[in-house]
Amino acid sequence: MIEVLDVQSRATIQDLGRFGLRKFGISHCGAMDKLALQAGNLLLGNAPDLPAIEVPLGGITLQFKHDTNFCVTGAFYDMELDGIPVYAYWRYPVRTGQILKMHRAKIGMYGYLCVSGGIDVTPELHSCSTDIRAKIGGIEGRYLKTGDQLKTASNGVLLSPLGIAPIPLKSTIYALPSSEYHAFKRKSQYYWWRRKWTLQSNSDRMGYRFQGEVLELKKPLEMLSHAIQFGTVQVPPSGQPIILMADAQTTGGYPKIANIIDADLGSLAQVRLGSTIHFEAVTLEQAAKLRRKNEVYLNQIRRIVNETN
């Protein structure tokens, strides 16, 4: 059991999300940075898809009610366990009664507090991920609050401390041109790839809103609502792009200029509000190679853990 002593952020329980239900209008949800979640679980010897606590920016204090192990991946926080500093991408054994404080993140946006055995919550629609709009998953489909008691599936076996290479954060995000790419003016295509874009403060788990040059169509485009997904880059009439994130709706009607590649969705999720990034085009072959690189990283964690446990 883990007790939430204090929480100042919109922390939720997340796993890898709901698959195959978008045709029914069910959002995918799940971790914003799925690579970080998988890395944390594997570092503890868990299956990669077990539920963890997703903490945006920090501000949470937890007390462990039994012996277990934990790690934090994704964003880098000032953290302390009973007043002693602890670090991201390290696993630590923890004894009953110890208190973990995660202060504001120094680098990155979303952190994943993983524990041995995962957070033990009842799956809804084949996932434990919290869907705030649908009010399902996690703890009553809501954000965590002070006083919450979170069950874990830990067996109580303590592991030795172990660190892994962190996932590097990026300011260049790779993307592929989308289906309406050629409907945009040539100068807008140029702006998309060559100009810098600033992440706006009204961004959230549904969508990241960027400000920069206005993106314009060659001519008005009437579109029926169509399927969209995590990483789709829509351009509304304002000309300022919105990238759909983990909690995004399942359909949309705005023209799409690009799609963020799967391998970079986690890097995109870690961009801080107010930060400036730019996008770079890759081929399908390059996108596949980058995805395999992420898979190699996860396999390296498996190997390291197997050799040390």
C-alpha positions as CSV (number, residue, x, y, z in Angstrom):
1,M,0.0,0.0,0.0
2,I,1.1,3.5,-0.8
3,E,-0.6,6.6,0.9
4,V,-0.7,9.9,-0.9
5,L,0.2,12.4,1.9
6,D,0.1,15.4,-0.4
7,V,-0.4,16.1,-4.1
8,Q,-0.1,19.4,-5.9
9,S,-0.2,18.1,-9.5
10,R,-2.7,16.3,-11.7
11,A,-1.2,12.9,-11.0
12,T,-3.0,9.8,-12.4
13,I,-2.6,6.1,-12.7
14,Q,-1.6,5.2,-16.2
15,D,-0.4,2.1,-18.1
16,L,0.1,1.8,-21.9
17,G,-3.6,2.6,-22.6
18,R,-6.6,1.2,-24.3
19,F,-6.1,-0.5,-27.7
20,G,-8.7,-1.3,-30.4
21,L,-11.5,0.8,-28.9
22,R,-11.2,4.1,-30.8
23,K,-13.8,2.9,-33.3
24,F,-16.2,3.0,-30.4
25,G,-15.2,6.5,-29.4
26,I,-13.0,5.4,-26.5
27,S,-9.8,7.4,-26.2
28,H,-6.5,5.6,-26.0
29,C,-5.2,7.4,-22.9
30,G,-2.2,5.7,-21.2
31,A,1.1,7.2,-20.3
32,M,2.2,10.4,-22.2
33,D,5.7,9.0,-22.3
34,K,5.3,5.3,-22.9
35,L,9.0,4.6,-23.3
36,A,9.7,6.1,-19.9
37,L,6.9,4.0,-18.3
38,Q,8.2,0.8,-19.9
39,A,11.8,1.6,-18.8
40,G,10.7,2.1,-15.2
41,N,8.8,-1.1,-15.1
42,L,11.6,-3.1,-16.7
43,L,14.1,-1.7,-14.2
44,L,12.1,-3.2,-11.4
45,G,11.7,-6.5,-13.2
46,N,8.0,-5.8,-13.9
47,A,6.2,-6.5,-17.2
48,P,6.6,-3.3,-19.2
49,D,2.8,-2.4,-19.3
50,L,2.1,-2.4,-15.5
51,P,0.3,0.7,-14.1
52,A,2.3,3.4,-12.5
53,I,1.7,6.9,-11.1
54,E,2.1,9.6,-13.8
55,V,3.2,12.9,-12.2
56,P,3.2,16.0,-14.3
57,L,5.8,18.5,-13.2
58,G,5.9,17.2,-9.6
59,G,4.5,18.1,-6.3
60,I,3.6,14.8,-4.6
61,T,4.5,13.2,-1.3
62,L,3.9,9.5,-0.7
63,Q,4.4,7.1,2.2
64,F,5.1,3.4,1.6
65,K,3.1,1.1,3.8
66,H,5.1,-2.0,3.1
67,D,8.6,-3.1,1.9
68,T,8.9,-2.7,-1.9
69,N,11.1,-1.1,-4.6
70,F,10.5,2.0,-6.7
71,C,12.0,4.1,-9.4
72,V,11.1,7.3,-11.2
73,T,11.6,7.7,-14.9
74,G,10.7,10.3,-17.5
75,A,11.2,13.8,-16.1
76,F,14.0,14.7,-13.7
77,Y,12.9,15.8,-10.3
78,D,14.4,17.0,-7.0
79,M,13.5,14.0,-4.9
80,E,14.2,12.8,-1.4
81,L,13.5,9.6,0.5
82,D,13.3,10.3,4.2
83,G,15.3,13.5,3.4
84,I,18.1,11.7,1.5
85,P,18.3,12.6,-2.3
86,V,17.3,10.0,-4.8
87,Y,17.6,10.2,-8.6
88,A,15.6,9.4,-11.7
89,Y,16.4,6.2,-13.6
90,W,17.6,4.5,-10.4
91,R,15.7,1.8,-8.5
92,Y,15.7,1.8,-4.8
93,P,14.5,-0.6,-2.1
94,V,12.2,1.1,0.4
95,R,11.1,0.0,3.9
96,T,7.7,0.3,5.5
97,G,7.0,3.9,6.6
98,Q,9.5,5.6,4.4
99,I,8.4,8.9,2.7
100,L,9.2,9.9,-0.8
101,K,8.9,13.6,-1.8
102,M,8.9,14.6,-5.5
103,H,9.4,18.3,-5.8
104,R,9.0,20.2,-9.0
105,A,10.6,18.7,-12.1
106,K,13.9,20.3,-13.1
107,I,13.9,18.8,-16.7
108,G,11.0,17.3,-18.6
109,M,7.2,17.3,-18.0
110,Y,6.0,13.8,-17.0
111,G,7.5,11.5,-14.4
112,Y,6.6,7.8,-13.8
113,L,6.7,6.5,-10.3
114,C,6.9,2.7,-10.8
115,V,6.8,0.1,-8.0
116,S,7.5,-3.6,-7.9
117,G,4.4,-5.4,-9.1
118,G,2.8,-2.2,-10.3
119,I,-0.1,-0.2,-8.9
120,D,-3.0,-2.7,-8.2
121,V,-6.2,-1.2,-9.6
122,T,-9.1,-2.9,-11.4
123,P,-8.9,-2.7,-15.3
124,E,-11.8,-1.0,-17.1
125,L,-12.1,-1.7,-20.8
126,H,-8.9,-3.7,-20.8
127,S,-6.7,-1.0,-19.2
128,C,-6.0,0.6,-15.8
129,S,-5.3,4.0,-17.4
130,T,-7.2,7.0,-16.0
131,D,-9.6,8.6,-18.5
132,I,-10.6,11.8,-16.9
133,R,-13.4,12.7,-19.4
134,A,-15.0,9.2,-19.3
135,K,-14.3,8.9,-15.6
136,I,-13.0,5.4,-15.9
137,G,-9.7,3.7,-14.9
138,G,-7.2,4.5,-12.2
139,I,-8.8,5.6,-8.9
140,E,-12.5,6.3,-9.7
141,G,-11.5,7.8,-13.1
142,R,-10.0,10.9,-11.4
143,Y,-6.8,12.7,-10.4
144,L,-5.1,11.4,-7.2
145,K,-5.9,13.3,-4.1
146,T,-4.4,13.6,-0.6
147,G,-5.4,10.5,1.5
148,D,-5.7,8.1,-1.4
149,Q,-4.5,4.6,-0.5
150,L,-3.0,2.8,-3.5
151,K,-2.6,-0.9,-3.5
152,T,0.4,-2.5,-5.1
153,A,1.1,-6.1,-6.2
154,S,4.6,-6.1,-4.6
155,N,5.9,-9.4,-3.2
156,G,8.0,-7.6,-0.6
157,V,11.3,-8.8,-1.9
158,L,13.9,-6.0,-1.8
159,L,16.2,-5.4,-4.7
160,S,19.7,-3.8,-4.7
161,P,19.9,-0.2,-6.1
162,L,20.5,-0.1,-9.8
163,G,20.7,2.7,-12.3
164,I,20.2,2.8,-16.1
165,A,21.0,5.3,-18.8
166,P,18.3,7.9,-18.9
167,I,16.2,8.6,-22.0
168,P,17.7,11.8,-23.5
169,L,15.3,14.7,-23.9
170,K,15.1,16.4,-27.3
171,S,14.3,19.8,-28.8
172,T,14.0,18.4,-32.4
173,I,11.0,16.2,-32.9
174,Y,10.7,13.9,-36.0
175,A,7.5,13.8,-38.1
176,L,6.1,12.5,-41.3
177,P,4.0,14.6,-43.7
178,S,0.3,13.9,-43.3
179,S,-2.6,13.4,-45.7
180,E,-3.4,17.1,-46.2
181,Y,0.2,18.2,-46.2
182,H,0.1,19.3,-49.9
183,A,-3.1,21.3,-49.3
184,F,-1.0,23.8,-47.4
185,K,0.8,26.7,-49.1
186,R,4.4,26.1,-49.9
187,K,5.5,28.8,-47.5
188,S,3.5,27.1,-44.7
189,Q,5.2,23.8,-45.4
190,Y,8.5,25.6,-45.1
191,Y,7.4,27.3,-41.9
192,W,6.4,23.9,-40.4
193,W,9.8,22.4,-40.9
194,R,12.0,25.4,-40.6
195,R,10.6,27.7,-37.9
196,K,10.6,27.2,-34.2
197,W,7.4,26.5,-32.3
198,T,6.5,27.5,-28.7
199,L,4.4,25.2,-26.5
200,Q,1.5,27.2,-25.1
201,S,0.3,27.1,-21.5
202,N,-3.2,25.8,-22.4
203,S,-1.7,22.5,-23.5
204,D,-2.6,19.3,-21.7
205,R,-3.0,15.5,-22.1
206,M,-5.5,16.1,-24.8
207,G,-3.5,18.3,-27.0
208,Y,-0.2,20.3,-27.2
209,R,-0.9,23.7,-28.7
210,F,2.0,25.5,-30.4
211,Q,2.5,29.1,-31.4
212,G,4.6,30.3,-34.4
213,E,4.1,31.3,-38.0
214,V,0.5,31.0,-39.3
215,L,0.0,27.9,-41.4
216,E,-2.3,28.6,-44.4
217,L,-4.2,26.3,-46.8
218,K,-4.0,26.9,-50.6
219,K,-7.7,27.2,-50.6
220,P,-10.6,26.5,-48.1
221,L,-10.9,22.8,-47.4
222,E,-14.2,21.2,-46.3
223,M,-13.6,17.9,-44.5
224,L,-15.8,15.3,-42.8
225,S,-14.8,14.2,-39.4
226,H,-12.3,11.4,-39.7
227,A,-10.1,9.2,-37.5
228,I,-7.2,10.8,-35.7
229,Q,-4.6,9.5,-33.2
230,F,-1.8,10.4,-30.7
231,G,0.7,12.4,-32.7
232,T,-1.7,13.8,-35.4
233,V,-0.9,17.5,-36.1
234,Q,-4.1,19.3,-36.8
235,V,-4.3,22.9,-38.1
236,P,-7.5,24.8,-37.0
237,P,-8.6,28.0,-38.7
238,S,-6.2,30.0,-36.5
239,G,-3.3,28.5,-38.3
240,Q,-1.6,27.5,-35.1
241,P,-1.0,23.7,-34.9
242,I,-2.4,21.4,-32.3
243,I,-0.7,18.0,-31.7
244,L,-3.1,15.4,-30.4
245,M,-1.8,13.7,-27.3
246,A,-2.7,10.6,-25.2
247,D,-6.2,11.7,-24.1
248,A,-7.2,13.1,-27.5
249,Q,-10.7,12.5,-29.0
250,T,-11.0,9.8,-31.6
251,T,-12.2,11.9,-34.5
252,G,-11.5,15.4,-35.9
253,G,-12.3,17.6,-38.9
254,Y,-9.3,19.9,-39.2
255,P,-6.7,19.4,-42.0
256,K,-3.5,17.6,-40.9
257,I,-0.1,18.8,-41.9
258,A,2.0,16.1,-40.2
259,N,2.2,13.1,-37.8
260,I,4.8,12.8,-35.1
261,I,6.6,9.5,-35.4
262,D,5.8,6.9,-32.8
263,A,9.4,6.8,-31.5
264,D,9.3,10.6,-30.7
265,L,5.9,10.8,-28.9
266,G,7.6,10.4,-25.5
267,S,10.1,13.1,-26.3
268,L,7.3,15.4,-27.4
269,A,5.4,14.7,-24.2
270,Q,8.4,15.9,-22.1
271,V,8.6,19.3,-23.7
272,R,8.0,22.0,-21.1
273,L,5.3,24.6,-21.3
274,G,6.9,27.7,-22.8
275,S,9.7,25.8,-24.4
276,T,10.6,26.2,-28.1
277,I,11.2,23.2,-30.4
278,H,11.3,22.5,-34.1
279,F,10.2,19.6,-36.3
280,E,12.2,17.6,-38.8
281,A,11.0,15.4,-41.6
282,V,12.0,11.7,-41.7
283,T,11.2,8.9,-44.1
284,L,9.1,5.8,-43.1
285,E,12.4,3.8,-43.1
286,Q,14.0,6.3,-40.7
287,A,10.9,6.2,-38.5
288,A,11.1,2.4,-38.3
289,K,14.8,2.5,-37.5
290,L,14.2,5.0,-34.6
291,R,11.4,2.8,-33.3
292,R,13.8,-0.2,-33.3
293,K,16.4,1.9,-31.4
294,N,13.8,2.4,-28.6
295,E,13.2,-1.4,-28.6
296,V,17.0,-2.0,-28.3
297,Y,17.1,0.4,-25.3
298,L,14.3,-1.6,-23.5
299,N,16.0,-4.9,-24.3
300,Q,19.3,-3.5,-22.8
301,I,17.4,-2.8,-19.6
302,R,16.0,-6.3,-19.5
303,R,19.5,-7.7,-19.9
304,I,21.0,-5.5,-17.2
305,V,18.3,-6.4,-14.8
306,N,18.5,-10.1,-15.5
307,E,22.3,-10.0,-14.9
308,T,22.0,-8.2,-11.6
309,N,19.0,-9.8,-9.9
